Amino acid sequence: MPLQDDLNTLWKRYVAAYRAGDATGCAALFTLGAVLHSPFGPPARGRTEIEALHADWVAEGGGAKHMQLLESGQTGDLAWCLCAFSEGDATGEGVSLNVLERQPDGDWKIRVCSLNAGDRGWNAGLTDRFA
């Protein structure tokens, strides 16, 4: 399967878990030692901290979460992607830069995530929203 298809599948699963209020499901898409940097909370290291951060976020209401894969690339079992995100008035929108690692079963998981708030034109026409 092409990388873009694999990553679209990952982000569809993430958005579905987020919208359902499933912090555990969101965290399961990260590697065990993943790191998440965000202007919306403290840095989170490892799945336990990432799940706790997501528990706060989804409790605020994640039903308006939208993401669109903008760019991606791959070298071996490592990949990167840039996604636009939108989450309504409370959080707003921005971009997410991610490093991903292919797992032994072939699935991709997020190893490093950097969320960046603010609209700098990345989200114009955010139409490919994962449902």
N, C-alpha and C positions, 0 to 999 in steps of 0.2 A: 504494500500500500504506500502511495506517495506520502512524504512527510506532511504536507499541508493537510491531507485527509486525516492522518493520525492526530495532528494537533487540533484540528477542528473537532474531532471526536472527544479529545480530552477537555476542550473548553465547553463543549455541549454538556458533558457530565458535570463539570464544575458549576456552570450556570444553573443546571437543574437542581443540584444539591443546595446551592446558595438560595435559590428561590423557594425551596422546600424548607428552609431553615435548618438544614442538616450540616452543622459544623463538622461533625465527624466525617461525613462524606466529602466535604471540601478538603479537609486535612489529609484524607486518604490519597489524594492526588499529588501529594508532595512526597519526596523521598524522606526517609527516617531522619536524616541530618540536614534537611532543608533549612534555608534562611529566607525570611520575608521581611523586607524593609518597606515601611509605609508612612506617609504623612498622617494617617488616620489612627495611629497607635504606635506603641513601642516596637522595636525590632523583635521578631519572634524567631527562635532557633529550635528546630526539631518539631516533630508533629504535635507533641503535647501543647507547646506554646502556640503553634499555628492554629490548632483546634480551639484553644481558649480565645484567641483573638477573633477567630471567625464566629465563635459563640456570641461575642459582643456585637459583631457586625450584623449577623443574621437576626438577632433579637431586635435590632432597630428596624427591621423590615427590609427584606432583600427581594421582594417581588418585582421590583423595577430593574433588576440587574440585567444588563445587556453587555455583550462583548463581541468584538470583531477582530479576527486575525488579520493584521496588516502586512507583516513581512515575516519571513522565517528563513533559516538556513541550518545546515547540518554538516558535521564532520564526525564520521563514525557513530559512536553511541552517545554523542553530545549534540544538542541542537539549541538554537535560540529562537525566540519569537518576540515580536512587538505586537501588542494588542491594544485596541482602544476599548475603554470601558465607560459605561454610563450607569448611574444608579439613582437617578431622580434628584430632586432639589436638595435633600439633606446632605448627600455626599458629593453630588455633582459628577464630573467626568474627568477623564485623564487617560494616561497610557500606562501599560504594564510591560516592563522589559523582563524577560524570563530566560533562564538557562535550564534546559531539560536534560534528563538522562534516561536513555533507553534501559529498561529493566530486562532481566533474563527471560521473562515471558513475552517480550517484544513491546509491551506497553511503555509509553513515555510518562515520566513523572517530573514534577517541577523540583528543581534542585536549588535555584535562587530566583526570587521574585522581587522586583523593585517597582512599587506602585508610585506613580507620579501624578499629582492632582493638577487640575487646571486644563482648560481648553486652549490648545495652541494650534488649532486647525486640524488636529489628528482625527477628531470625531465628527467632522463635517460629513453629513450624509451617512451616519452610522445605520446601515440598513441590513447588513447580514447578521441579524441578531439570533443568537442561539436560543431556541425554545426548549 
